[in-house]
């Protein structure tokens, strides 16, 4: 006869840990849902990793630097545009300097007349015209030039201060070109007392073929 201790009361409740796996409820006893398709392997699947905060900070700093440089460049550009240093308008024609110097007949200038044509006596004729305009005879000299084919009669003067007198003399002889050139200036003799060897301002008329009368 079995002992009472060896008998198992089938009606007594069992501990959950002692429940055989065969007695556990099966999946088929419940309606299917999305959790039935989960894999049995442990671990997370499809999880999104958080953005690297360092990369995000670097991007912010980069764009900040670009924006700062752009603002500085726009400021410089605007300043130059406002102050007139930069303009997109077509360049205006440069304002012409003061108009041509007005002719002035100044008989205080000594005059040298050089005949640069093959017509003999033409330089003397021009000299007489100049003397008749008010110059002292001793202040007007004439001679022949080394060339006989000079085309256009020209009055040469030494400096900008002499231009008005040169233009006045050009009008006196009946029209001539004027040119700033000190080639024909006479250099004073330094051995003469009170003379420092500098050239004296004189007007030189080189008579060209346009003055020929023969």
RAURZI-V654889 format. One record per residue. N is the residue number from 0. RES is the residue in three letters. PHI is phi in whole degrees, 0 to 359 (999 if undefined). OMEGA is omega in whole degrees, -180 to 180 (none if undefined). Layout:
# RAURZI-V654889
[[N & RES & PHI & OMEGA] [N & RES & PHI & OMEGA]]
This chain:
# RAURZI-V654889
[[0 & UNK & 999 & -177] [1 & UNK & 293 & 180] [2 & UNK & 281 & -179] [3 & UNK & 300 & -177] [4 & UNK & 291 & -176] [5 & UNK & 271 & 179] [6 & UNK & 277 & -179] [7 & UNK & 251 & 179] [8 & UNK & 280 & -178] [9 & UNK & 290 & 180] [10 & UNK & 274 & -179] [11 & UNK & 289 & 179] [12 & UNK & 293 & 179] [13 & UNK & 259 & 176] [14 & UNK & 289 & -177] [15 & UNK & 300 & -180] [16 & UNK & 291 & -178] [17 & UNK & 268 & -179] [18 & UNK & 286 & 179] [19 & UNK & 297 & 180] [20 & UNK & 299 & -178] [21 & UNK & 292 & -180] [22 & UNK & 273 & -180] [23 & UNK & 292 & -179] [24 & UNK & 298 & -180] [25 & UNK & 275 & 180] [26 & UNK & 293 & -176] [27 & UNK & 287 & -179] [28 & UNK & 277 & -180] [29 & UNK & 238 & 178] [30 & UNK & 297 & 180] [31 & UNK & 291 & 175] [32 & UNK & 219 & -174] [33 & UNK & 291 & -180] [34 & UNK & 281 & 179] [35 & UNK & 289 & -177] [36 & UNK & 265 & 179] [37 & UNK & 293 & 178] [38 & UNK & 293 & 179] [39 & UNK & 280 & -177] [40 & UNK & 289 & 178] [41 & UNK & 286 & 177] [42 & UNK & 111 & -178] [43 & UNK & 273 & 177] [44 & UNK & 233 & 177] [45 & UNK & 72 & 180] [46 & UNK & 281 & 178] [47 & UNK & 267 & 179] [48 & UNK & 279 & 179] [49 & UNK & 291 & 180] [50 & UNK & 294 & 180] [51 & UNK & 293 & -177] [52 & UNK & 298 & -180] [53 & UNK & 292 & 179] [54 & UNK & 296 & -180] [55 & UNK & 294 & 179] [56 & UNK & 295 & 179] [57 & UNK & 297 & 178] [58 & UNK & 297 & 179] [59 & UNK & 298 & 179] [60 & UNK & 296 & -180] [61 & UNK & 298 & -180] [62 & UNK & 294 & 177] [63 & UNK & 295 & 179] [64 & UNK & 296 & 179] [65 & UNK & 298 & -180] [66 & UNK & 296 & 180] [67 & UNK & 295 & 179] [68 & UNK & 297 & -180] [69 & UNK & 298 & 180] [70 & UNK & 296 & 180] [71 & UNK & 296 & -179] [72 & UNK & 296 & 178] [73 & UNK & 297 & 179] [74 & UNK & 296 & 179] [75 & UNK & 297 & -180] [76 & UNK & 300 & -180] [77 & UNK & 295 & 179] [78 & UNK & 295 & 180] [79 & UNK & 296 & -180] [80 & UNK & 291 & -178] [81 & UNK & 289 & -178] [82 & UNK & 272 & 177] [83 & UNK & 85 & 178] [84 & UNK & 285 & 180] [85 & UNK & 225 & -179] [86 & UNK & 213 & 178] [87 & UNK & 265 & 179] [88 & UNK & 286 & 177] [89 & UNK & 304 & -179] [90 & UNK & 300 & 179] [91 & UNK & 287 & 179] [92 & UNK & 298 & -179] [93 & UNK & 300 & 178] [94 & UNK & 297 & -178] [95 & UNK & 295 & 178] [96 & UNK & 293 & 179] [97 & UNK & 307 & -177] [98 & UNK & 302 & -179] [99 & UNK & 305 & 180] [100 & UNK & 294 & -179] [101 & UNK & 290 & 179] [102 & UNK & 298 & 178] [103 & UNK & 216 & 178] [104 & UNK & 280 & -178] [105 & UNK & 239 & -175] [106 & UNK & 281 & 179] [107 & UNK & 281 & 180] [108 & UNK & 279 & 170] [109 & UNK & 290 & -175] [110 & UNK & 232 & 173] [111 & UNK & 245 & 179] [112 & UNK & 250 & -180] [113 & UNK & 243 & 179] [114 & UNK & 276 & -179] [115 & UNK & 252 & 177] [116 & UNK & 234 & 177] [117 & UNK & 267 & 178] [118 & UNK & 267 & -179] [119 & UNK & 293 & 176] [120 & UNK & 81 & -179] [121 & UNK & 293 & 179] [122 & UNK & 296 & 179] [123 & UNK & 294 & 178] [124 & UNK & 297 & 179] [125 & UNK & 294 & 179] [126 & UNK & 299 & -179] [127 & UNK & 298 & 178] [128 & UNK & 297 & -178] [129 & UNK & 292 & 179] [130 & UNK & 297 & 180] [131 & UNK & 295 & 179] [132 & UNK & 278 & 175] [133 & UNK & 125 & 179] [134 & UNK & 284 & 175] [135 & UNK & 289 & -177] [136 & UNK & 302 & -179] [137 & UNK & 289 & 180] [138 & UNK & 268 & -179] [139 & UNK & 238 & 180] [140 & UNK & 244 & 176] [141 & UNK & 227 & -179] [142 & UNK & 199 & 177] [143 & UNK & 265 & 177] [144 & UNK & 277 & 180] [145 & UNK & 284 & 180] [146 & UNK & 247 & 178] [147 & UNK & 238 & -179] [148 & UNK & 229 & 178] [149 & UNK & 290 & -169] [150 & UNK & 280 & -170] [151 & UNK & 241 & 178] [152 & UNK & 298 & -174] [153 & UNK & 222 & 174] [154 & UNK & 258 & -180] [155 & UNK & 260 & 178] [156 & UNK & 229 & -170] [157 & UNK & 277 & -175] [158 & UNK & 219 & -178] [159 & UNK & 301 & -180] [160 & UNK & 292 & -177] [161 & UNK & 261 & -174] [162 & UNK & 296 & -179] [163 & UNK & 299 & 180] [164 & UNK & 294 & 179] [165 & UNK & 296 & 179] [166 & UNK & 291 & 177] [167 & UNK & 295 & 178] [168 & UNK & 293 & 178] [169 & UNK & 299 & 178] [170 & UNK & 292 & -178] [171 & UNK & 297 & -176] [172 & UNK & 273 & 175] [173 & UNK & 98 & 178] [174 & UNK & 104 & -180] [175 & UNK & 196 & 173] [176 & UNK & 284 & 173] [177 & UNK & 236 & -177] [178 & UNK & 211 & 177] [179 & UNK & 278 & -177] [180 & UNK & 197 & -178] [181 & UNK & 262 & -178] [182 & UNK & 300 & -173] [183 & UNK & 265 & -179] [184 & UNK & 287 & -179] [185 & UNK & 271 & 179] [186 & UNK & 270 & -179] [187 & UNK & 293 & 179] [188 & UNK & 284 & -177] [189 & UNK & 293 & 180] [190 & UNK & 281 & 180] [191 & UNK & 282 & -179] [192 & UNK & 303 & 178] [193 & UNK & 81 & 180] [194 & UNK & 246 & -176] [195 & UNK & 258 & 177] [196 & UNK & 86 & 179] [197 & UNK & 279 & 180] [198 & UNK & 283 & 177] [199 & UNK & 269 & -179] [200 & UNK & 288 & 174] [201 & UNK & 221 & 177] [202 & UNK & 258 & -177] [203 & UNK & 240 & 178] [204 & UNK & 257 & 174] [205 & UNK & 259 & -175] [206 & UNK & 281 & -177] [207 & UNK & 256 & -178] [208 & UNK & 296 & 180] [209 & UNK & 290 & 179] [210 & UNK & 261 & -178] [211 & UNK & 299 & 177] [212 & UNK & 246 & -180] [213 & UNK & 245 & none]]
